[in-house]
């Protein structure tokens, strides 16, 4: 027969030594505790963090512990759902063994993945903005394609403008008296 309370006490001692800063016992009966898990710092020292609350059931580790996410920082709802699913899967796989360290390690890995995804998403957004700026720049210098019709229309307007300028100049010269012959 397995001594559940002895296994639980041993695991608590181990967890307390592994996570000295983030491990907190909330109650003894039933044994309830929290562990705060923080990802490795990403770009701009950005991290994601979650606090997991575990409660031992009477026959743990032959039963899965109760767990929930008490708080989180920088996580989307989809990320929280993914973490809960991951905890469910890991708990089922490790049934019969002390598993809290395994669960916390899996969540730690997931948080590191999330930070990497955030970094990748930011890089993609930056590349997209660069592509958009490049397209705007191309549009600015692209102009109108020249066809025979476009050119002939432009040439007619241009010739008309030149003729008008010559007429004005000739009128000004006549008024100024420059065309008069002098002795």
Secondary structure, DSSP 4 states (H G I P E B T S, - for coil): ---HHHHHHHHHHHHHHHSTTTEEEEETTTTEEEEEEEPPP-GGG---EEEEEEE--TTTTTSPPEEEEEEEES--HHHHHHHHHHHHHHHHHTTTS--HHHHHHHHHHHHHHHHHHHHHHHHHHHHHHHHHHHHHHHHHHH-PPP-HHHHHHHHHHHHHHHHHHHHHHHHHHHHHTTTS---
